[in-house]
Amino acid sequence: MNATSTSSRVRRRSVFRGGRYRPKSTTSWFLAILVLVALIIAGIAALIILPPYWYRPIHTMNDAVYNQADHAQASLMALRNKLREPHPNAITWTITQREINSLLAVAYGVPKTSKHTHNPGGLTNPYVRFTDNQITFAAQDSRVPGSPVASVGISVELTRTGGSAPQAKITIDSLRIGNLPLPPSLLTNRLKAVLPRLAPVVQKIIDVYAGPRYARAATPQIVNSVAAIFSGRAFPTELQLNHRKLVVNKLIIRGPSVDASGRQQPAALTFELVPEP
């Protein structure tokens, strides 16, 4: 009885081993490698085409979206007015992920009846995501077949040395096309090339929200900070405003959370500006 069982096990094992596919000719090896390469390419294509699970740009425009966008716009205007005060006190400012994405949807959304896009550079459906200590920017890139989602994640860290003002260090943590990770250096090297053309764009954006006088003063600071980011260096958080200086004293980036009372808190960015002592 035992001999029969052992023989059966040996026979089943040898049948299984004999069932393995082994290429027996050069053509068979070539076809096997071709199938393997095709599977790898298909896997990479799937990673590129499939959007990240968290990418949820706003497509349905309704009163709630417009209200959120209006609130974000009003919040930016209120921040601008506080920055213009001759003797500002500490300023704490918060904007939620939902407000930013509502503002982006209103600013860059394209009506279904329109054939024209408002998005520069072939990027559509922009989306911002906040997680703890990280911001991720994402958009569909229509220049690539299939319009995959390109995303870049950055982390921000404030550091202090003794009694000096804090310095910020922004690190590019991730770069992805769809779900396929890429080296962040691909982005930083490309952005370094366009850095000389950055100043006019920055000045125009600041002009809209803070006026031409502040735009002329702040643009060099911002461009220098961006250059420091690309080089992996920390940079001062001081803002020069009409012969006054404000310092970014606190910066908090948080994802969705539940507070002590059990209420849902939205993902948001908060920073505090204080006058330089």
Secondary structure, 3 states (H helix, E strand, C coil): CHHHHHHHHHHHHHHHHHCCCCCCCHHHHHHHHHHHHHHHHHHHHHHHHCCCCCCCCCCCCCHHHHHHHHHHHHHHHHHHHHHHCCCCCCEEEEEEHHHHHHHHHHHHCCCCCCCCCCCHHHEEEEEEEEECCEEEEEEEECCCCCCCEEEEEEEEEEECCCCCCCEEEEEEEEEEECCEEECCHHHHHHHHHHHHHHHHHHHHHHHHHHCHHHHHHHHHHHHHHHHHHHHCCCEECEEEECCEEEEEEEEEEECCEECCCCCEECCEEEEEEEECC
